[in-house]
């Protein structure tokens, strides 16, 4: 599968080794609202980024209103924010980044469950197999693996 990848259950595809990658404990990558199973905020998305229904609705309204869309294209949001507002957003940015790092670890766990080698993982990341192993094995479920 290429292109869009939605988080959800990644079943036994080619090579086996299915595992569940869930939206549990995730946040909207755009507004920082906690969501997912067990909450009132459903999340959709994939490859680490998640979006809540409120942000989907807001972005849909924005792209379908030429005046608002032109205003949004005219400057970056932080250009209109005070220092205090920019500081207030920084923890949300870090939480979103942490969520993406966690998703990368889940993805590597999936690959290792499918018996993809550290050499192949390193190759697609542009690093050695040792560098891939050092980055992911010690923090993933693949504790017994060697590079």
N, C-alpha and C positions, 0 to 999 in steps of 0.2 A: 504494500500500500504506500503510495506517495501522496504528496500534497497535504491535505488536511488530516490531522490525526486527533481524534477526540479522546480525552481521558475516559476511562471506563474499564471494563474487564477486557484484558488482553488475553484472549483464549489461546489454546494450543494451535498456533499457526504452524507454518513450515518450520520444521526443526523441533517442534514440541516446546516444552518449558513454559506453559502458560502461567500467568500470575495476575493478580488483581492490582491495578493501579487505580486508586479511588480518589474522589474529590473530598473525602472526609478530612476535616481540619484545614481546608484550603481557604484562601481569601480571593476576593475579586482583585485582579491585577491592576484595575483601573481606579477603584475608589477605596480599596483596602477593607471592605466589609467582609467579615467572616461569613462563610456560607458552606453549602454542601449538605450531605445527609444529616438529618437530625436538626436542621435549622429551617428557618422560614425563608432563607435566601438560596434558591437553586443556582448552581453555577454550571456554565457550559464552557467549553474550550478544549485546548489540547496543547501539547508540547510545553507544559508548564504554565502557560498563561490561562487564566480563568476569567470569566466575565459574568457579572450578575445581570438579572433581568432589568434592573433599574438603569444600569449603564447601557445595555443594549437599546432600551427605549430612548435614553438621552441621545445616544449617537445616531440612532435612526432619525430622530426629530432634527438633529443638527444637519445631517447630510441631505435632508429633504427640504431644508429651508435655506434658499440661496443666500440671503443676507447673513444668517448666522454662520453658514459654511464659509463665506468670504471673510467674515470677521475672524473665524478660527484659523483660516489659512494665512491671515495677515500677520499674526504674531504668535509667539509661543506663550503658553499659559503662564509660565513663570515670569515673563516680562511684565505681567499685570499683578504679580503677587508681591506682598511686603516680605521683608526678611523673616518675620515671625511666621508667615504663612508657608514660606519655603522650608523653614526649619520644621514646621509641623508635618510636612509631607515626607521628610526624610525617613522617618521610621517606617512609613508605608512602602517606600521604595526599597528599603532594606528587607522588609518582610516579603515583598514580591521577589526580590533577588534570591533570598533564602529558599523560597518555594520552588524557584526554577532550579537551584542547585540540588534540592531534594529530588526533584523530578528526574534530573540527570542521573542521580544515583539509582533511582528506581529503574530507569531505562537500562543502565549498565547491569543491574541485577537481572533484568529480563534477558539481556543478551547472554550473560553468563549461565543462566538457567537453561538456555538453548545451546549451551556448550560453544559459544563463540569465543575464540581465543583472545587473550590479552593483546597479542600481537595485532590482530585484526581491529580490535577496539582502538588501540593506540594509532594504527594506521589512519583510520577515518578521522581521528582527532588531531592528526599531525604531530604525534608524540611517539616516543618509544613505548614498547610494551611495559617496561619497568615504570615509566612515568605514569602510564594509565593505571597500572596496578597500585602505585603509591597514592594516586589521587582517589581511587574508588574502592579498592578491596578492603582497606582498613575501616572504611565507614559504611560499607555495604554488607549485605548478608553473605558475601563470598569470603568468609574469614579464613577458610582453610586453603584457599587458592594460592598458588605461587606464580610468580611472573615467569 
